[in-house]
């Protein structure tokens, strides 16, 4: 029987509809990217086709004869927000308008256009995560910026416009609505119980064992109780931590291990689906008189995490009109599929190519 489940973090409802049950091989096939008509501007040797890099990270380990860089961060050629100028707000009747100040960057994850995160060595995934951390730390020095969102769109159905594997960063002069909601949920839970909401969720999921997909000594990948989409997954540090930018090198390595493991399992189960990956972390820590309630307890009540959503279902009129989502795969079943998957099967980029 179908049931409605409520998420205390997102503060929204999802309909879990097992009558519409779909096994992984029954989901819509991912859209194929359009054939490349020219070499990727992100690949090694084509650096002159992009703006000058903001950050360059080299491959760690013994010297090799390959490309001279492993991760390259560049300004987006077509930014949604621009870094030049000052933030100003004005009223337009009942509405508000802010100048489009911010930052928009591209994190090129490796020099090879055929290698996704799941194909990389763990050490190379670590370099991508280090680039995330470095850009967060740097952009937080700009007091105009209140939030920095790092995300990855893989595949056309997930919004990618170039097939070369990359992530993006958009920094905004406001705290986005969805992030505000998470901050508010965490703050309200802490005010009532003096405990982190996410830490409570982790403890409950470990105790129940129904929705844990992967667990290591430092991280946990779980299917949320009220997952809005099939195989929606959160990866969280088991130890309380509110700020990804404060992660140590060792923590990034452990995160790289579970992230690559998860992406390989998803590839096996769902035939290399398009997906969105989003990093949710604490906002910038400048004094913000307009938002005093977001500071103070944030070190205790918020918990950074990755959210990964395979794009294997479509949003319909019911979802748009009601705000409710319909998930045909109970998260308990998704967790079992992920547990049973062999992450090393069919995960060689050349074999797939």
N, C-alpha and C positions, 0 to 999 in steps of 0.2 A: 504494500500500500504506500502511496506517496505520502510525504510529510514535509512540513515547512520547518526549516532550521534557521536559527538566528545566530549571527556572528557578533560577539561582543566587541570585537576590534573594529570591524567595518560598520557596525550598527545597521545591518541590512539583512533581509531575509532571502533564503534560497529555497526553491522547491526541489527536493530530491525525489526523482520520479523513476523508481526501479521498473515500473510497468513499461517504460520506454527504454528499458535497459539496452545498452549497446556495448558489445565487446570491443576491444581496441581495434580489431581488424574491420569493424563495421562503420567506423567513422569516415567522414568525407576525406577523400584523398587530398593532400595538400596541393595547392596550386604550384605548378612548375614555374621557376623564374624564366623570364624571357631570355632567349639566346643572346649571349654577349656579342655585340657587333664590333667592339674594340677592346683592347686590353684594359684591365681595371686600372684606374688612376691611383689606386691605393697600393698596387703591387710594387715590389722592389724594382728599382731602376726607373720608376716613373714619378719620382718625388717632385720633379719640377712642375708637374701638372696640378699640384695641390698648393695651397698656401704654405708658407714656412711652418715647420713644426713648432709647437709649444713645448713638447716634451718628447724625448727620445730615450727608449730603454733598450739595452742590448741583451742578447741571450746570455744566460748565466751558464757556467760550466767551462769545460775545456775549449780552447780556441778551435774554430772550425772555418771552413772555406765558403760558407754560405753568406746570406745577406748580412750587412753590417748592423742592422737593427732588428729588433723583435717586435716592439710595440711603438707606435708612432701616434702622437696626439696632435691634431691640427684644427684650426678654426673651420667651422662649416662654411662652405662657399655661399650657401643660401640660408643664412641664419634666421630663425624665427624671432630672435631678440638680438640687439646689438649692444656691444659693451661701451660704446662712446655716448657720453651725455650724462645728464642728471635725471634723477627720478622726480617727477612732479605729478601730483594728483589734481584732478579737477572734476567738478560735478557737471553732468550733462542732463539737466532735468532731474529725473529720479535716479539716474544712473551715475556711475563713477568711471573715470578714465585715467589710466596711468601711462606715462611715456613708456615705450617698448624697450626698456633698458634691461640687459641681462647678458648672458653668454651662451653660446651654442658651439659645442666642440664635437669632433669625431675622434674616437679612440680606435685606431686601426689595430686589430688584435694580433695580426701576424703578417708577414710579407707575402704569404702564399694565398691566392684567392680561392683555392680549393680546400683549405683547411679551416674547419669550424672549431669552436672551443672544444668540442668532444673529441676532436682528432689530435689535439696538441698534447705534448708532454706536460706533466703536472708542473714542472718548473716554468714552462711557457705560460700556462694559465695563471701562475703566481704573478708573472710580469704584468698581465692584464689587470689583475686586482691591485697591484702596486700602482699602476697608472691611475686607477680609480681613486685610490687613497691620496696620491700626490696632488691630483687636480682638486679634490675636495679641500685639502689643506691649503692649497694656494688661493683658491677663489674665495675662501672664507675671510681672507684679509680685506676683501672689498666690502665695505660697509653698506653699499647699496643693495647687496644681494642677501635675501633672507633664506632662500632654499636652493639646494643644488640636487637635481634629480639625475641619476645615471640609469640608463636603460639600454636594452638591446632588442632590436627587431630582427628576427631571423625569418626570411622567406617573404614572398610577396603578400601572402594572406595576413602576415603580422605587421605589414607596413614598411618593409624594407624596399628601398628604391635602387640599391646597388647590391649585387650578390656577394661582393667581397666581404668577408666577416668583419663586422665592426660594431662597436657600441657608440652611444651618444651621451652627451651631457648637456643639459639645459639648466641654467641658473636663472632664477626669477626674483624680482623685487618684492614678491609676496610669498606667503606660505600657501601652497595649493590646497584646494578644498579637501581632497581626499586625505592629504597628509594632516591637515587640521583635525579631521575627524578621528584619525588614529591617535593623534596627540591627546585629543579630548577624552577619548575612550580610556587611554592609559592613565591619564591624570585622575579621572573620576574613580577608576578602580583603585588606584593607589590611595586616594583620599578616603575611601571607605575601608580598605583592608590593610593599608600600609604594605602592600606587596605589588610586585610588577605583574601586570595582567599577562604578559607573554610568558613569564616564568611560571605562572600558575597553569597556563595552557600546556606548556612543556611537561610539567609534572603530571598533569592529568593524562596526557597522551602516553607518557611512559608507563603510567600505572595501568591504563586500559590496554595498550598495545594494539589497538585496532587500526589506527591511522598512521602509524609510524612506517615510513617507506625505507629509510636508511638512517642508521644512527652510528656515530663514531664517538670517541672519547671527548671530542670538543664540539661537535655539531650534530644537529638533528634535522632531517628532512621529513616533513609530515604533510599529510593531506588534511586541510582544515575541515573541521566538523561541518561547517556550512559552506563548503567549497562552491563557488558560483559556477565553475566550469569543470569539465572532466579533466582529471589529472592536474588541476591547480595544486601547486606545491609551494610550501614555505620552507626555506632553509634558515635556521636560526642558530646562533651560538648557544650552547647549553649553559655556559656561564653568563650571568647578566652583563650586558654591555649595551650602552645606549648609542654609541657613536662608532660607526665603521671606520672613520678616519683615525681613530685611536688604536686600531688593530696592529698587533705586532707582526713581524715577518713570519714567525712561526704560526700564528693564527691564520694568516693569509694562505700559507701552505696547506694547512688542514682544511681550510675552506675550498681551496682549489681541488683537493682530492675528492671531497664529497660532491662538489659541483660537477666535476667531470664525470664521476661515477653516475650521478643522477641523469645527466644529459645523454650518456651512453645507453642507459636503461630505457629512457624515453624513446630514443632513436630505434631501438630494437622493437619495442612494444607498438609504437605508433608509426613506424615506417618513416622516420626522419621528418617529423612534422614541423611546420612553422611554429614559432613561439615568441612570446614576449618575456623578457627578464627585466625586473625592476628592483633597484636597490632603494629600500626605505631606511633612512637614518635620521639622526637628530638634525634640526635646522642649524643654521649658523648661530653663533653665540654672541652676537653683538647685543648691546642693550637696546631693547625695543619697547619704548614706553607704550606704544599702541597695543602691544601684546604681552603685558606683564605676566599673564597667567600661564604662558608656555614655558617660563623659566622657573628656576627655584628647585622644583622636584624632578626635573626632566632626567637628571642623571640616575634617579631611582625608579622612575615609572615607565620610561620608554626603553625599547629593546630593538636594536637594528635587525633587519632581516632581508633576505632576497625573496621575491615573489616571482614564480615562473608559471606562465599560463600557455600550454599548447593551444594553438588556434585551430581546433578541430570541429568546433560547432559555430553556428552563426547566431547573431542576435536577431530576434524577430520583433514584430510589432508589440507582442505582449510584454517582452522585456523592456522595450523602450517606453511603452505607455504606463507600465506599473512600477518599474524599478525593481521588480522581482526577476530573478534568473531561474532557469530550469536546467538542472544538471541530471542527465540520464545515467550517469555512472556514480553510484554511491562512493564516497571517499574511502570507505572501508575496502571496497573491491579494488579501487585504484591502487591503494597501498599494497594490497596483496599481489597485484600484477607487477608492481615495481620491485617488491621483495623477491619475486620469483624470476625476474628477468636476469639474463646473463649479460653483464655490461661489456664483455669482451667479444660478443658475437656481432659480426658484420660491422665492426667499427674501424675499419681501415679505409681511409679516404680514397686511396688508389684503387682498392678493390671495388668500391662503390662507383668510382668514376667511369 
